[in-house]
Amino acid sequence: QVQFVESGGGLVQPGGSLRLSCAHSGGFLRFFSMGWYRQAPGKQRELVASIPYVGRTNYADFVKGRFTISRDNAKNTLYLQMNNLTPEDTAVYYCNIPEELAAWGQGTQVTVSS
């Protein structure tokens, strides 16, 4: 059973940056697309960015040009570099497998506020 452990969230001012990490237990996941999701209070969880085994990364329109997804398969870790954060980015961020969702981790809270 795959497990995800997200980290790197915190409180940051508008315009600031954070780098999220997602450590996962499945070495075989290197052959799968992986994605970052977020859920803001009172809203549904949404896909923020995804990265395939090979090919082009994909981003939701609301983060294009600000967020960068990457992966280190040797470390079984997924990353999300977030720049120029806005209060609308405040949410709990999760990682998962877009093509076959597994159990969600605990997520990491990102709060953007002055």
C-alpha positions as CSV (number, residue, x, y, z in Angstrom):
1,Q,0.0,0.0,0.0
2,V,1.4,3.3,-1.1
3,Q,1.9,6.0,1.6
4,F,2.5,9.7,1.1
5,V,4.1,12.1,3.5
6,E,3.8,15.7,2.6
7,S,6.0,18.4,4.2
8,G,7.3,21.9,3.6
9,G,4.2,24.0,4.2
10,G,3.9,27.0,6.5
11,L,3.0,30.6,6.8
12,V,4.3,32.9,4.1
13,Q,3.6,36.5,3.1
14,P,2.1,37.3,-0.3
15,G,4.8,37.2,-2.9
16,G,6.8,34.7,-1.0
17,S,7.9,31.2,-1.9
18,L,7.7,27.7,-0.4
19,R,9.0,24.3,-1.6
20,L,6.8,21.3,-0.8
21,S,8.0,17.7,-0.6
22,C,6.2,14.5,-0.9
23,A,8.0,11.3,0.2
24,H,6.3,8.2,-1.0
25,S,6.8,4.5,-0.2
26,G,6.4,3.1,-3.7
27,G,9.6,2.9,-5.8
28,F,7.4,1.6,-8.6
29,L,5.7,5.0,-8.7
30,R,8.6,6.2,-10.9
31,F,6.7,4.7,-13.8
32,F,3.5,6.6,-12.9
33,S,2.4,10.2,-13.3
34,M,2.2,11.9,-10.0
35,G,0.5,15.1,-9.0
36,W,0.0,17.8,-6.4
37,Y,-3.5,18.6,-5.2
38,R,-4.8,21.2,-2.9
39,Q,-8.0,21.7,-0.9
40,A,-9.0,25.1,0.5
41,P,-11.6,25.5,3.3
42,G,-15.1,24.9,1.9
43,K,-13.8,23.9,-1.5
44,Q,-13.3,20.6,-3.3
45,R,-9.8,19.2,-3.7
46,E,-8.3,20.2,-7.1
47,L,-5.3,19.1,-9.1
48,V,-2.6,21.7,-9.1
49,A,0.2,20.1,-11.2
50,S,1.2,16.7,-12.5
51,I,4.4,15.2,-13.9
52,P,4.5,12.1,-16.0
53,Y,7.0,9.3,-16.1
54,V,8.2,10.8,-19.3
55,G,6.9,13.8,-21.1
56,R,5.6,17.3,-20.3
57,T,4.5,18.5,-17.0
58,N,1.0,20.0,-16.7
59,Y,-0.3,22.9,-14.5
60,A,-3.6,24.3,-13.6
61,D,-4.1,27.7,-15.2
62,F,-4.2,29.4,-11.7
63,V,-0.5,28.3,-11.0
64,K,1.1,28.5,-14.4
65,G,4.2,30.5,-14.4
66,R,4.4,30.4,-10.6
67,F,4.7,26.7,-9.5
68,T,7.1,24.1,-10.7
69,I,6.6,20.4,-10.2
70,S,9.6,18.0,-10.2
71,R,10.5,14.5,-9.0
72,D,13.5,12.7,-7.8
73,N,12.8,9.0,-8.5
74,A,16.0,7.9,-6.7
75,K,14.7,9.5,-3.5
76,N,11.0,8.5,-4.1
77,T,10.2,12.2,-3.6
78,L,7.9,14.6,-5.5
79,Y,8.4,18.4,-5.1
80,L,6.5,21.5,-5.7
81,Q,8.3,24.8,-5.9
82,M,5.8,27.6,-5.3
83,N,6.7,31.2,-6.1
84,N,4.8,34.5,-6.0
85,L,2.2,33.1,-3.6
86,T,-1.1,34.8,-3.1
87,P,-3.7,34.4,-0.4
88,E,-5.8,32.3,-2.9
89,D,-3.1,29.7,-2.7
90,T,-3.9,29.0,1.0
91,A,-4.9,25.4,1.2
92,V,-3.8,22.0,2.4
93,Y,-1.6,20.5,-0.3
94,Y,-1.4,16.7,-1.0
95,C,0.3,14.5,-3.5
96,N,-1.2,11.4,-5.2
97,I,-1.4,9.4,-8.4
98,P,-3.8,11.1,-10.8
99,E,-4.5,7.9,-12.8
100,E,-5.2,5.8,-9.8
101,L,-5.8,7.7,-6.6
102,A,-4.4,6.0,-3.5
103,A,-5.1,6.8,0.1
104,W,-4.4,10.4,0.9
105,G,-1.7,11.5,3.2
106,Q,-2.1,14.1,5.9
107,G,-1.2,16.9,3.6
108,T,0.8,20.0,4.4
109,Q,-0.8,23.4,5.3
110,V,0.1,26.4,3.2
111,T,-1.1,29.7,4.5
112,V,-0.4,32.9,2.6
113,S,-1.2,36.0,4.6
114,S,0.3,39.3,5.6
